[in-house]
Amino acid sequence: MFNDLVTGSAEDAVQANQFLIVSHGAGALLDPSGNITYNALTLAMQKYLPKKNLQYLFASHQDPDIIGALDKWLYSTDCHLYVSQLWARFVPHFCNLNRADGRIIGIPDEGMPVPMPGSTLYAIPAHFLHAEGNFQFYDSTSKILFSGDMGASLVDAQSIKTPITTKAEFYDQLHTMSGFHKRYMVSNKVCRFWVNMVRQMEINMLVPQHGRYLMGEAIPAFLDWIDNLQCGIDLFSQEHYRFRPLPRTI
């Protein structure tokens, strides 16, 4: 995990975690982020993997903090990008003409397994959490669910490598998560569908793209909370869709 690359002149940008998986010499980057982290991420990852061995990019959805530097990755490596088929024709707009030709693999709505040397990474559905076409990635070897925006918290980078492990600490830290989930998750209905799926999985860590990760009893505590959260369109009314013209002047 690279959690502290948004620094310096970019300190007002949203903090984002990037993840590198190395298996039998092959590398995969999950949600590699935008241009402001590209140089720092390239240097950091080469401590663990030669850049030429990067074979896979995985994007949970199409936002610029997820895949804004796509053109640079496709130019400097031979990797392919896995992203929702819904966004497969949109993300080439991040690239120079023809750069993405034959390099984008659309993930079907039901998800898919992606074999890596010695392991399998699963794209699992997380649609409308928050993007229309949205996927999370489950590493079958480490039993880590890379959960994208689900479970995100808005905290300083220094605290991110310390996991939340207890129910008590989860509720103590809930103020760093609550506002984000109420606005970015589309509805309680899809949150409940997601929870029903995740409860059937063997998960050692739930690791979001922003903020601290969850382990132990903090995982079921989060699932219980998000299962009942009113969010997104649940909280909107006609008052949020009212035209407010400027007052007429004489």
Secondary structure, 3 states (H helix, E strand, C coil): CECCCCCHHHCCCCCCCEEEEEECCEEEEECCCCHHHHHHHHHHHCCCCCHHHEEEEECCCCCHHHHCCHHHHHHHCCCEEEEECCCCCCHHHHCCCCCCCCCEEEECCCCEEEEECCEEEEEEECCCCCCCCCEEEEECCCCEEEEECCCCCCCCHHHCCCCECCHHHHHHCHHHCHHHHHHHCCCHHHHHHHHHHHCCCCCCEEEECCCCCEECCHHHHHHHHHHCCCCHHHHCCHHHCCCCCCCCCC
